[in-house]
Amino acid sequence: MEIFFVRALQLIMALSLLVLIHEFGHFLFARIFKVRVEKFYLFFDWKFSLFKWKPKNSDTEYGIGWVPLGGYCKIAGMIDESMDTEQMKQPTQSWEYRSKPAWQRLLIIVGGVMFNLILAIFIYSMVLFTWGDYYVDMRTMDNGFEFSETAKNIGFKDGDRIIAFDGKEEHKLYLDKVRGTDIFRSICNADEVTVLRDGKETVVAIPDTLGLLNMNKGGVFLSMRSVPVVDSLAAGSIAQAAGIQTGDSILAIDGTTVGSWSRIRSIMQRVADEKKETFTIEVMRDSVVTLTASTGTRTQDEEPLQLGIYSKANNYPLVHNEYGFFESFPAGISFGMNVLRGYVSDFQYVFSSEGAQSVGMFASIGSLFPAEWDWHEFWLMTAFLSIILAFMNILPIPALDGGHALFLLAEMITGKQPSDKFMERAQMIGMLLILGLFILAMYNDLMKFVF
């Protein structure tokens, strides 16, 4: 339950910030061009609001709604989610959106997207300035990677060290959630991957059918392969009873070389299947030490046999780059643009059956945040969501900013402004599409996290 509240709080904080910044982008450009903003709300105030305030001599009502599905900036003389068609029947006023030139209306519309991108880049810059950059240098990974059956069918082998994609060398392996999929994306987008195998360079051809959503079928596509080093022991565990100590390296179990953490699981499963009462564990301490462990009496429906040892997620040294204040901004721009390109590249999978199943709502988004409070991960994820919000809003779908921008561009090219009736119908169609997407996302969340 504590994990739920930690993630929920992070989600609420992140989304509130992103919505406010997005709507402020619309608000700012509207005020620059002297367009009246009637409402500026965090969340929707259907029927009533939790809080509202209208400053003296101001045309704008500020408030907080009770429906946490975003927010809105009600701009006078514009057909938006408020569907205020009565206002559109009145004579056009100089302070209305519809009275302004198309290029000004376009800037008002794209202001939210612009501010979300600026926010993401600013956050990435400040993250780099505050914490720097951390990654594993793949050239130091003596044991290479361990691969799934899907990867092995393509041509990878356990122990391969990836050194290049389409001939371009790459040695940075990021471990954070935002860039953790970079290596998968690089493999998907490459025609061939060069690996170092038994001291020799080998080229693995990547089929066109390999997509990001298909990579983990049959197990995690690849993971770092390192000798398991014991970081801690579970109280009363098999390992503790056998005499394993923190800092020991697990070399072999029951006579089988380990090599990686996944091998421990498979070997322990074999020990359980063979119903062995004792087995040996070879560990490296000062020299090779052989210990005898007991499995104890087990029932058929008991949990899988486990040693009860824990290791650090990464046994390889992390490379740390530091950035000065002014250095952090170009690095933050590069970071943000790389994340945007990656997300745009991945978006193609949304239109597949697997992609539709991956669409999620609050539960899915909340699960992206760390289970324990971590400001570094929080800001990285907030910036990532800001980029997603910007991209999704600029899609040319009626009711979204991108739909309005598309009609404005058409108006600037043809010189003809769409009728109010056309805009009303387009807004309704867009809202229905978005509602359908919300329902799909909520359904997927229920299937994943409830049932």
C-alpha positions as CSV (number, residue, x, y, z in Angstrom):
1,M,0.0,0.0,0.0
2,E,2.9,2.3,0.7
3,I,4.3,1.8,-2.8
4,F,0.8,2.7,-4.2
5,F,0.8,6.0,-2.3
6,V,4.4,6.9,-3.2
7,R,3.7,6.3,-6.9
8,A,0.3,8.0,-6.8
9,L,1.8,11.1,-5.2
10,Q,4.5,11.2,-7.9
11,L,1.9,10.8,-10.6
12,I,-0.3,13.6,-9.3
13,M,2.6,16.0,-8.9
14,A,4.0,15.3,-12.3
15,L,0.7,15.5,-14.2
16,S,-0.4,18.6,-12.3
17,L,2.8,20.4,-13.3
18,L,2.6,19.2,-16.9
19,V,-1.0,20.3,-17.3
20,L,-0.4,23.7,-15.7
21,I,2.6,24.3,-18.0
22,H,0.7,23.2,-21.1
23,E,-2.3,25.4,-20.4
24,F,0.0,28.3,-19.4
25,G,1.5,28.1,-23.0
26,H,-2.0,28.7,-24.4
27,F,-2.7,31.4,-21.8
28,L,0.6,33.3,-22.4
29,F,0.2,33.6,-26.2
30,A,-3.5,34.5,-25.8
31,R,-2.6,37.3,-23.5
32,I,0.3,38.4,-25.8
33,F,-2.2,38.8,-28.7
34,K,-4.8,40.4,-26.4
35,V,-7.2,37.5,-26.5
36,R,-9.5,37.2,-23.5
37,V,-9.0,34.0,-21.4
38,E,-12.3,33.2,-19.5
39,K,-11.1,30.2,-17.5
40,F,-7.8,28.7,-16.5
41,Y,-8.3,25.4,-14.7
42,L,-6.3,22.5,-13.4
43,F,-8.6,19.4,-14.0
44,F,-12.1,19.7,-15.3
45,D,-14.9,21.5,-13.4
46,W,-17.9,19.6,-14.8
47,K,-20.9,20.8,-12.8
48,F,-18.7,22.2,-10.0
49,S,-15.2,23.1,-9.0
50,L,-13.1,22.4,-5.9
51,F,-11.7,25.9,-5.9
52,K,-12.1,29.0,-8.0
53,W,-10.9,32.6,-7.8
54,K,-11.3,35.6,-10.0
55,P,-9.0,38.5,-9.3
56,K,-10.5,42.0,-9.2
57,N,-10.5,43.7,-12.7
58,S,-9.6,40.4,-14.3
59,D,-11.5,38.6,-17.1
60,T,-10.0,35.2,-16.1
61,E,-11.4,32.8,-13.5
62,Y,-8.7,30.5,-12.0
63,G,-9.6,27.2,-10.4
64,I,-9.2,23.5,-9.7
65,G,-11.8,21.0,-11.0
66,W,-12.6,17.7,-9.6
67,V,-12.2,15.5,-12.7
68,P,-8.5,14.7,-12.9
69,L,-8.3,14.2,-16.7
70,G,-6.1,17.2,-17.6
71,G,-7.1,20.9,-17.5
72,Y,-8.2,23.6,-19.8
73,C,-7.8,27.2,-20.8
74,K,-11.1,28.6,-22.1
75,I,-10.3,31.1,-24.7
76,A,-13.0,33.5,-25.8
77,G,-14.3,33.1,-29.4
78,M,-13.0,29.6,-29.8
79,I,-14.8,26.2,-30.2
80,D,-13.0,23.9,-27.7
81,E,-13.9,21.2,-25.2
82,S,-16.3,23.6,-23.5
83,M,-18.5,23.5,-26.6
84,D,-19.7,27.0,-25.9
85,T,-21.7,27.5,-29.2
86,E,-23.8,30.3,-27.8
87,Q,-20.8,32.6,-27.7
88,M,-20.1,31.9,-31.3
89,K,-23.5,33.1,-32.3
90,Q,-22.8,36.6,-31.0
91,P,-21.0,39.3,-33.1
92,T,-17.3,38.9,-33.3
93,Q,-15.4,41.0,-30.7
94,S,-11.8,42.4,-31.0
95,W,-10.7,40.5,-28.0
96,E,-11.8,37.1,-29.3
97,Y,-9.7,34.3,-30.7
98,R,-11.7,34.2,-34.0
99,S,-10.9,37.9,-34.7
100,K,-7.2,37.4,-34.8
101,P,-5.0,36.6,-37.8
102,A,-4.4,32.9,-38.5
103,W,-0.7,33.0,-37.6
104,Q,-1.6,34.4,-34.1
105,R,-4.3,31.8,-33.6
106,L,-1.7,29.1,-34.6
107,L,0.8,30.3,-32.0
108,I,-2.0,30.3,-29.3
109,I,-2.8,26.7,-30.3
110,V,0.7,25.3,-30.4
111,G,1.8,27.3,-27.3
112,G,1.0,24.4,-25.0
113,V,3.0,21.9,-27.0
114,M,5.9,24.4,-27.1
115,F,5.9,24.8,-23.4
116,N,5.8,21.1,-22.7
117,L,8.9,20.6,-24.9
118,I,10.7,23.6,-23.3
119,L,9.8,22.2,-19.8
120,A,11.2,18.7,-20.7
121,I,14.5,20.2,-22.1
122,F,14.8,22.4,-19.0
123,I,14.2,19.4,-16.6
124,Y,16.7,17.2,-18.5
125,S,19.3,20.1,-18.4
126,M,18.8,20.6,-14.6
127,V,19.0,16.8,-14.0
128,L,22.3,16.7,-15.9
129,F,23.6,19.7,-14.0
130,T,22.5,18.3,-10.6
131,W,23.3,14.6,-11.0
132,G,25.2,14.3,-14.2
133,D,25.1,11.3,-16.5
134,Y,25.4,7.6,-15.5
135,Y,25.9,4.7,-17.8
136,V,27.8,1.4,-18.0
137,D,30.6,1.2,-20.6
138,M,29.8,-1.9,-22.6
139,R,33.5,-2.3,-23.3
140,T,34.0,-3.2,-19.7
141,M,31.4,-5.9,-19.7
142,D,33.7,-8.9,-19.9
143,N,30.8,-11.4,-19.6
144,G,28.7,-9.6,-22.2
145,F,25.0,-10.1,-22.4
146,E,22.6,-13.0,-21.8
147,F,19.9,-13.4,-24.5
148,S,16.4,-14.7,-24.8
149,E,15.3,-17.5,-27.2
150,T,14.1,-14.9,-29.6
151,A,17.5,-13.2,-29.7
152,K,19.3,-16.6,-30.0
153,N,17.1,-17.5,-32.9
154,I,18.3,-14.3,-34.7
155,G,21.9,-15.2,-34.1
156,F,23.0,-13.8,-30.7
157,K,24.7,-16.0,-28.2
158,D,25.1,-15.7,-24.4
159,G,28.3,-13.8,-23.7
160,D,28.2,-11.6,-26.8
161,R,29.5,-8.1,-26.3
162,I,27.6,-5.5,-28.5
163,I,30.1,-3.0,-30.0
164,A,28.3,-1.5,-33.0
165,F,25.0,-0.9,-34.8
166,D,25.2,-0.8,-38.6
167,G,29.0,-0.2,-38.2
168,K,28.5,2.7,-35.8
169,E,30.2,2.1,-32.5
170,E,28.2,2.4,-29.3
171,H,29.4,1.8,-25.8
172,K,26.9,3.5,-23.5
173,L,24.3,1.4,-21.7
174,Y,21.9,3.5,-19.7
175,L,20.1,1.9,-16.8
176,D,17.4,4.5,-16.1
177,K,13.8,3.8,-17.2
178,V,13.7,6.6,-19.8
179,R,16.8,5.5,-21.7
180,G,16.8,1.9,-20.6
181,T,15.1,0.8,-23.9
182,D,17.7,2.7,-26.1
183,I,19.7,-0.5,-26.7
184,F,16.5,-2.4,-27.7
185,R,15.5,0.4,-30.1
186,S,19.0,0.5,-31.6
187,I,18.8,-3.3,-32.3
188,C,15.3,-2.9,-33.8
189,N,16.4,-0.1,-36.1
190,A,19.7,-1.7,-37.2
191,D,20.1,-3.9,-40.2
192,E,23.1,-5.6,-38.5
193,V,24.6,-5.6,-35.0
194,T,28.4,-6.2,-34.5
195,V,29.3,-8.3,-31.5
196,L,32.5,-9.5,-30.0
197,R,32.4,-13.2,-29.6
198,D,35.3,-15.3,-28.3
199,G,37.6,-12.4,-29.1
200,K,36.4,-12.1,-32.7
201,E,34.0,-9.6,-34.3
202,T,30.8,-11.3,-35.6
203,V,27.9,-9.7,-37.4
204,V,24.3,-10.6,-36.5
205,A,21.7,-9.7,-39.2
206,I,18.5,-8.2,-37.7
207,P,15.3,-9.2,-39.5
208,D,12.8,-6.5,-40.5
209,T,10.1,-8.4,-38.6
210,L,11.8,-7.7,-35.3
211,G,9.9,-4.9,-33.5
212,L,10.1,-3.4,-30.0
213,L,6.9,-5.2,-28.9
214,N,8.1,-8.6,-30.1
215,M,11.6,-8.4,-28.5
216,N,10.7,-9.8,-25.1
217,K,8.6,-12.7,-26.3
218,G,10.2,-15.8,-24.8
219,G,11.9,-13.8,-22.0
220,V,13.8,-10.6,-21.6
221,F,15.6,-10.0,-24.9
222,L,19.0,-9.3,-23.3
223,S,20.3,-8.6,-19.9
224,M,23.8,-7.9,-18.4
225,R,25.6,-11.1,-17.8
226,S,27.8,-10.9,-14.7
227,V,29.0,-13.3,-12.1
228,P,26.5,-13.1,-9.2
229,V,28.0,-11.3,-6.2
230,V,26.0,-11.6,-3.0
231,D,24.9,-8.3,-1.7
232,S,22.6,-9.5,1.0
233,L,20.9,-12.7,2.4
234,A,17.3,-13.5,3.3
235,A,16.9,-14.5,6.9
236,G,16.5,-18.2,7.4
237,S,17.3,-18.9,3.7
238,I,19.1,-21.9,2.2
239,A,22.1,-19.7,1.4
240,Q,22.4,-18.4,5.0
241,A,22.2,-21.9,6.5
242,A,24.9,-23.1,4.1
243,G,27.3,-20.4,5.2
244,I,27.3,-18.1,2.2
245,Q,28.5,-14.6,3.1
246,T,28.0,-11.1,1.7
247,G,30.6,-10.5,-1.0
248,D,30.8,-14.1,-2.1
249,S,30.8,-14.7,-5.9
250,I,28.6,-17.7,-6.8
251,L,30.6,-19.8,-9.3
252,A,28.7,-23.1,-9.5
253,I,25.6,-24.9,-8.1
254,D,25.3,-28.7,-8.0
255,G,28.4,-28.9,-10.2
256,T,26.9,-26.6,-12.9
257,T,28.7,-23.3,-13.7
258,V,26.5,-20.4,-13.0
259,G,27.7,-17.4,-15.0
260,S,24.6,-15.3,-14.5
261,W,21.6,-14.8,-12.2
262,S,19.1,-16.4,-14.6
263,R,21.2,-19.6,-14.5
264,I,20.8,-19.7,-10.7
265,R,17.0,-19.9,-11.1
266,S,17.2,-22.6,-13.8
267,I,19.6,-24.7,-11.7
268,M,17.6,-24.4,-8.6
269,Q,14.5,-25.5,-10.5
270,R,16.4,-28.6,-11.6
271,V,17.5,-29.3,-8.0
272,A,13.8,-29.0,-7.0
273,D,12.6,-31.2,-9.9
274,E,15.1,-33.9,-9.0
275,K,13.9,-33.7,-5.4
276,K,17.5,-33.5,-4.0
277,E,17.9,-33.0,-0.3
278,T,21.4,-31.6,-0.5
279,F,23.5,-30.0,-3.2
280,T,26.8,-28.1,-3.4
281,I,27.5,-24.4,-3.9
282,E,31.0,-23.2,-5.0
283,V,31.8,-19.6,-4.1
284,M,34.8,-17.4,-4.5
285,R,35.8,-15.9,-1.3
286,D,39.6,-15.8,-0.7
287,S,39.8,-18.9,-2.8
288,V,37.2,-21.3,-4.2
289,V,35.1,-22.6,-1.3
290,T,32.7,-25.5,-1.6
291,L,29.6,-25.5,0.6
292,T,26.9,-28.0,1.2
293,A,23.3,-26.8,1.2
294,S,20.1,-28.5,2.2
295,T,16.8,-28.1,0.4
296,G,14.7,-29.3,3.4
297,T,11.3,-31.0,3.2
298,R,9.2,-29.5,0.4
299,T,5.5,-30.0,-0.6
300,Q,4.4,-30.1,-4.2
301,D,2.6,-26.7,-4.1
302,E,5.4,-24.8,-2.3
303,E,7.0,-21.8,-3.8
304,P,9.9,-22.3,-6.3
305,L,13.2,-23.4,-4.6
306,Q,15.3,-20.3,-4.0
307,L,18.8,-19.7,-2.5
308,G,17.7,-16.5,-0.8
309,I,20.5,-14.3,-2.0
310,Y,20.3,-10.8,-3.5
311,S,22.7,-9.0,-5.7
312,K,23.1,-5.4,-6.9
313,A,21.3,-4.8,-10.2
314,N,24.6,-3.9,-11.8
315,N,28.0,-5.3,-10.9
316,Y,29.9,-3.2,-13.5
317,P,31.3,0.2,-12.7
318,L,29.2,3.2,-13.6
319,V,30.7,6.0,-15.7
320,H,29.8,9.4,-14.3
321,N,29.9,12.5,-16.5
322,E,29.4,15.9,-14.8
323,Y,28.0,19.0,-16.5
324,G,28.5,22.7,-15.7
325,F,25.5,25.0,-15.7
326,F,25.9,26.3,-19.2
327,E,27.1,22.9,-20.5
328,S,23.9,21.3,-19.2
329,F,21.6,23.1,-21.7
330,P,23.0,21.8,-25.0
331,A,23.3,18.4,-23.4
332,G,19.6,18.7,-22.2
333,I,18.5,19.6,-25.7
334,S,20.3,16.6,-27.1
335,F,18.8,14.4,-24.4
336,G,15.2,15.7,-25.0
337,M,15.5,15.4,-28.8
338,N,16.8,11.8,-28.5
339,V,13.9,10.9,-26.2
340,L,11.4,12.5,-28.6
341,R,12.8,10.7,-31.6
342,G,12.7,7.4,-29.7
343,Y,9.1,7.9,-28.7
344,V,8.0,8.9,-32.2
345,S,9.8,5.8,-33.5
346,D,8.0,3.6,-31.0
347,F,4.6,5.2,-31.7
348,Q,4.2,3.1,-34.9
349,Y,3.6,0.0,-32.7
350,V,0.5,1.5,-31.1
351,F,-1.4,0.6,-34.3
352,S,-0.7,-3.1,-33.9
353,S,-2.8,-5.5,-31.7
354,E,0.0,-5.8,-29.2
355,G,0.4,-2.0,-29.2
356,A,-3.3,-1.4,-28.5
357,Q,-2.9,-3.7,-25.4
358,S,0.0,-1.6,-24.2
359,V,-2.1,1.6,-24.1
360,G,-2.6,2.5,-20.4
361,M,-4.1,5.1,-18.1
362,F,-3.2,6.2,-14.6
363,A,-2.2,2.8,-13.3
364,S,0.2,2.1,-16.2
365,I,1.7,5.6,-16.0
366,G,2.0,5.5,-12.3
367,S,3.9,2.2,-12.5
368,L,6.6,3.9,-14.4
369,F,7.6,5.9,-11.3
370,P,10.0,4.3,-8.7
371,A,8.5,2.5,-5.8
372,E,10.7,4.5,-3.4
373,W,11.0,8.3,-3.6
374,D,13.8,9.2,-5.9
375,W,14.0,12.8,-7.1
376,H,16.4,11.9,-10.0
377,E,14.0,9.3,-11.4
378,F,11.0,11.5,-10.7
379,W,12.3,14.3,-12.7
380,L,13.4,12.1,-15.6
381,M,10.0,10.5,-15.7
382,T,8.2,13.9,-15.5
383,A,10.3,15.2,-18.4
384,F,9.5,12.0,-20.4
385,L,5.8,12.5,-19.7
386,S,6.0,16.1,-20.8
387,I,7.4,15.0,-24.2
388,I,4.6,12.4,-24.5
389,L,2.0,15.0,-23.7
390,A,3.5,17.4,-26.3
391,F,3.6,14.7,-29.0
392,M,0.1,13.3,-28.3
393,N,-1.4,16.9,-28.3
394,I,0.2,17.8,-31.7
395,L,-1.3,14.7,-33.4
396,P,-3.7,15.9,-36.2
397,I,-6.8,14.7,-34.4
398,P,-9.8,17.1,-34.1
399,A,-10.2,18.4,-30.5
400,L,-6.5,18.1,-29.9
401,D,-4.1,21.0,-30.5
402,G,-2.8,19.2,-33.6
403,G,-6.3,19.1,-35.1
404,H,-6.8,22.8,-34.6
405,A,-3.3,23.5,-36.0
406,L,-4.1,21.4,-39.1
407,F,-7.2,23.4,-39.8
408,L,-5.3,26.7,-39.3
409,L,-2.6,25.7,-41.7
410,A,-5.2,24.8,-44.3
411,E,-6.8,28.2,-43.7
412,M,-3.4,29.9,-44.2
413,I,-2.8,28.0,-47.4
414,T,-6.3,28.4,-48.9
415,G,-7.3,31.7,-47.4
416,K,-10.7,30.2,-46.3
417,Q,-11.7,29.7,-42.7
418,P,-13.7,26.6,-41.8
419,S,-17.3,27.3,-40.7
420,D,-18.3,27.2,-37.1
421,K,-20.6,24.3,-37.8
422,F,-17.7,22.3,-39.3
423,M,-15.5,23.1,-36.3
424,E,-18.3,22.0,-33.9
425,R,-18.7,18.6,-35.7
426,A,-14.9,18.1,-35.9
427,Q,-14.6,18.9,-32.1
428,M,-17.3,16.3,-31.3
429,I,-15.7,13.7,-33.5
430,G,-12.3,14.3,-31.8
431,M,-13.8,14.2,-28.4
432,L,-15.5,10.8,-29.2
433,L,-12.1,9.5,-30.4
434,I,-10.4,10.6,-27.3
435,L,-13.1,9.2,-25.1
436,G,-12.7,5.8,-26.9
437,L,-9.0,6.0,-26.2
438,F,-9.6,6.7,-22.5
439,I,-12.0,3.7,-22.3
440,L,-9.4,1.4,-24.0
441,A,-6.7,2.7,-21.7
442,M,-8.9,2.2,-18.6
443,Y,-9.8,-1.3,-19.7
444,N,-6.2,-2.3,-20.2
445,D,-5.3,-1.0,-16.8
446,L,-8.1,-3.1,-15.3
447,M,-6.9,-6.2,-17.1
448,K,-3.3,-5.7,-16.0
449,F,-3.6,-4.4,-12.5
450,V,-7.0,-5.7,-11.2
451,F,-7.7,-9.0,-12.9
